[in-house]
Amino acid sequence: MIEIVRQLLFTALQVWSFLLLAWVLLSWIPGIDRYHPLVRGISGMVEPTIRPFRRLLPNLGPFDISPILAIACYQVLWKLLDAFLFKLGGG
């Protein structure tokens, strides 16, 4: 059971990382329709997880490094959670 939870969490983190990468790449495309359903869907899933990191960082003008900080923090969180689940599972 613990392994299933671990795999689900890992898969969710991978999907979120992929969506974040897509969101960043889409932001680099000039003239992209921000109201396109696909763009809005990705933004709707990623923005709430990035917003807390934006509040922590100073405004760097056109540079938004909050995705980098978010990925780093979520990776650390994953490592801690994975170690906890491994110990909980008897490993």
Backbone as CSV, one residue per row, in Angstrom:
resi,resn,N_x,N_y,N_z,CA_x,CA_y,CA_z,C_x,C_y,C_z
1,MET,0.825,-1.205,0.000,0.000,0.000,0.000,0.862,1.259,0.000
2,ILE,1.932,1.253,0.805,2.820,2.413,0.874,3.469,2.651,-0.489
3,GLU,3.821,1.575,-1.176,4.465,1.718,-2.490,3.520,2.348,-3.504
4,ILE,2.237,2.029,-3.411,1.245,2.626,-4.312,1.144,4.123,-4.052
5,VAL,1.081,4.513,-2.791,1.020,5.936,-2.432,2.272,6.646,-2.925
6,ARG,3.416,6.007,-2.720,4.689,6.581,-3.163,4.689,6.802,-4.676
7,GLN,4.240,5.803,-5.412,4.207,5.913,-6.875,3.228,6.994,-7.339
8,LEU,2.082,7.072,-6.683,1.110,8.112,-7.040,1.668,9.511,-6.796
9,LEU,2.318,9.700,-5.665,2.911,11.002,-5.363,4.031,11.343,-6.345
10,PHE,4.856,10.359,-6.662,5.939,10.584,-7.609,5.387,10.932,-8.992
11,THR,4.356,10.235,-9.419,3.732,10.511,-10.710,3.119,11.908,-10.730
12,ALA,2.465,12.293,-9.636,1.885,13.634,-9.550,2.970,14.697,-9.654
13,LEU,4.101,14.480,-8.999,5.204,15.440,-9.076,5.762,15.504,-10.496
14,GLN,5.847,14.383,-11.155,6.336,14.375,-12.538,5.377,15.119,-13.463
15,VAL,4.088,14.889,-13.310,3.092,15.569,-14.141,3.156,17.069,-13.883
16,TRP,3.232,17.464,-12.606,3.315,18.889,-12.264,4.582,19.502,-12.859
17,SER,5.703,18.804,-12.794,6.961,19.314,-13.355,6.835,19.508,-14.861
18,PHE,6.195,18.561,-15.528,5.981,18.676,-16.965,5.086,19.874,-17.285
19,LEU,4.006,20.031,-16.521,3.110,21.172,-16.737,3.825,22.492,-16.472
20,LEU,4.663,22.522,-15.458,5.424,23.738,-15.150,6.368,24.073,-16.299
21,LEU,7.049,23.068,-16.829,7.937,23.290,-17.965,7.152,23.809,-19.172
22,ALA,6.008,23.216,-19.441,5.162,23.666,-20.544,4.712,25.099,-20.323
23,TRP,4.356,25.431,-19.078,3.917,26.789,-18.727,5.031,27.800,-18.966
24,VAL,6.248,27.449,-18.555,7.396,28.338,-18.764,7.661,28.520,-20.257
25,LEU,7.663,27.421,-21.004,7.914,27.515,-22.444,6.834,28.328,-23.154
26,LEU,5.589,28.145,-22.742,4.497,28.916,-23.346,4.654,30.408,-23.058
27,SER,5.205,30.747,-21.908,5.365,32.168,-21.559,6.421,32.843,-22.432
28,TRP,7.279,32.069,-23.069,8.314,32.635,-23.928,7.826,32.886,-25.352
29,ILE,6.665,32.382,-25.692,6.144,32.527,-27.055,5.418,33.858,-27.168
30,PRO,5.961,34.764,-27.985,5.296,36.061,-28.129,3.971,35.913,-28.883
31,GLY,3.004,36.654,-28.449,1.721,36.670,-29.132,0.845,35.458,-28.879
32,ILE,1.199,34.633,-27.923,0.373,33.456,-27.637,-0.958,33.901,-27.032
33,ASP,-2.013,33.215,-27.402,-3.343,33.531,-26.885,-3.452,33.021,-25.446
34,ARG,-3.365,33.926,-24.492,-3.423,33.557,-23.070,-4.803,33.035,-22.667
35,TYR,-5.797,33.231,-23.533,-7.154,32.782,-23.221,-7.516,31.465,-23.906
36,HIS,-6.556,30.885,-24.612,-6.788,29.579,-25.224,-7.038,28.570,-24.099
37,PRO,-8.000,27.672,-24.254,-8.328,26.726,-23.176,-7.137,25.916,-22.672
38,LEU,-6.248,25.507,-23.560,-5.080,24.727,-23.140,-4.148,25.576,-22.274
39,VAL,-3.884,26.796,-22.708,-3.009,27.699,-21.964,-3.635,28.040,-20.612
40,ARG,-4.927,28.324,-20.615,-5.618,28.635,-19.360,-5.634,27.435,-18.413
41,GLY,-5.789,26.240,-18.974,-5.791,25.036,-18.149,-4.450,24.804,-17.472
42,ILE,-3.384,24.938,-18.248,-2.043,24.770,-17.681,-1.780,25.847,-16.634
43,SER,-2.121,27.087,-16.954,-1.926,28.182,-15.995,-2.733,27.960,-14.728
44,GLY,-3.941,27.464,-14.879,-4.794,27.215,-13.719,-4.247,26.150,-12.790
45,MET,-3.496,25.208,-13.341,-2.909,24.155,-12.509,-1.567,24.564,-11.916
46,VAL,-0.819,25.390,-12.625,0.535,25.734,-12.189,0.566,26.997,-11.321
47,GLU,-0.176,28.012,-11.712,-0.134,29.306,-11.008,-0.323,29.193,-9.488
48,PRO,-1.311,28.443,-9.003,-1.483,28.379,-7.539,-0.277,27.803,-6.805
49,THR,0.488,26.950,-7.467,1.660,26.375,-6.810,2.880,27.276,-6.924
50,ILE,2.861,28.227,-7.841,3.982,29.152,-8.035,3.792,30.426,-7.213
51,ARG,2.561,30.818,-7.007,2.258,32.087,-6.329,2.982,32.270,-4.993
52,PRO,3.030,31.271,-4.102,3.745,31.485,-2.827,5.232,31.795,-3.022
53,PHE,5.833,31.223,-4.041,7.250,31.476,-4.297,7.469,32.877,-4.856
54,ARG,6.522,33.365,-5.626,6.623,34.739,-6.135,6.583,35.751,-4.994
55,ARG,5.803,35.451,-3.973,5.723,36.363,-2.824,7.039,36.422,-2.061
56,LEU,7.790,35.328,-2.071,9.054,35.261,-1.338,10.197,35.982,-2.046
57,LEU,10.123,36.059,-3.360,11.234,36.584,-4.147,11.049,38.062,-4.472
58,PRO,12.163,38.794,-4.582,12.048,40.194,-5.000,11.664,40.274,-6.474
59,ASN,11.104,41.383,-6.870,10.715,41.592,-8.260,11.979,41.815,-9.087
60,LEU,12.222,40.957,-10.034,13.404,41.061,-10.885,13.051,41.541,-12.288
61,GLY,11.960,42.273,-12.397,11.542,42.797,-13.690,11.004,41.691,-14.577
62,PRO,11.578,41.547,-15.763,11.056,40.541,-16.703,11.455,39.105,-16.360
63,PHE,12.314,38.937,-15.362,12.777,37.594,-15.003,11.966,37.039,-13.843
64,ASP,11.419,35.877,-14.052,10.639,35.203,-13.009,11.348,33.905,-12.655
65,ILE,12.022,33.911,-11.517,12.767,32.709,-11.119,11.962,31.839,-10.148
66,SER,10.708,32.207,-9.925,9.877,31.421,-9.016,9.706,29.965,-9.476
67,PRO,9.625,29.666,-10.782,9.539,28.247,-11.167,10.777,27.449,-10.758
68,ILE,11.947,28.071,-10.820,13.173,27.378,-10.422,13.134,27.067,-8.930
69,LEU,12.742,28.070,-8.140,12.643,27.866,-6.697,11.581,26.825,-6.363
70,ALA,10.458,26.870,-7.071,9.379,25.913,-6.825,9.844,24.490,-7.124
71,ILE,10.506,24.289,-8.238,10.987,22.944,-8.584,11.968,22.454,-7.530
72,ALA,12.886,23.323,-7.128,13.872,22.925,-6.117,13.184,22.542,-4.807
73,CYS,12.244,23.355,-4.355,11.547,23.072,-3.094,10.718,21.799,-3.178
74,TYR,10.013,21.611,-4.277,9.198,20.415,-4.418,10.059,19.156,-4.552
75,GLN,11.233,19.300,-5.148,12.144,18.146,-5.222,12.647,17.766,-3.826
76,VAL,13.002,18.772,-3.024,13.435,18.505,-1.648,12.289,17.886,-0.852
77,LEU,11.091,18.454,-1.004,9.922,17.908,-0.319,9.694,16.455,-0.731
78,TRP,9.849,16.160,-2.027,9.672,14.796,-2.501,10.689,13.861,-1.855
79,LYS,11.945,14.291,-1.794,12.992,13.442,-1.198,12.678,13.144,0.269
80,LEU,12.231,14.160,1.000,11.886,13.954,2.411,10.690,13.017,2.555
81,LEU,9.670,13.240,1.746,8.474,12.407,1.795,8.792,10.975,1.361
82,ASP,9.619,10.825,0.354,10.009,9.501,-0.114,10.769,8.742,0.972
83,ALA,11.671,9.432,1.654,12.425,8.784,2.739,11.485,8.373,3.867
84,PHE,10.514,9.226,4.191,9.544,8.922,5.221,8.709,7.705,4.838
85,LEU,8.213,7.682,3.608,7.398,6.557,3.156,8.213,5.272,3.086
86,PHE,9.484,5.394,2.713,10.355,4.210,2.675,10.512,3.625,4.067
87,LYS,10.741,4.491,5.070,10.875,4.013,6.445,9.553,3.458,6.966
88,LEU,8.456,4.120,6.589,7.136,3.673,7.028,6.800,2.297,6.452
89,GLY,7.276,2.078,5.226,7.017,0.796,4.570,7.916,-0.332,5.041
90,GLY,8.801,-0.032,5.977,9.643,-1.071,6.522,10.979,-1.246,5.822
91,GLY,11.337,-0.223,5.007,12.600,-0.339,4.266,13.824,0.045,5.031
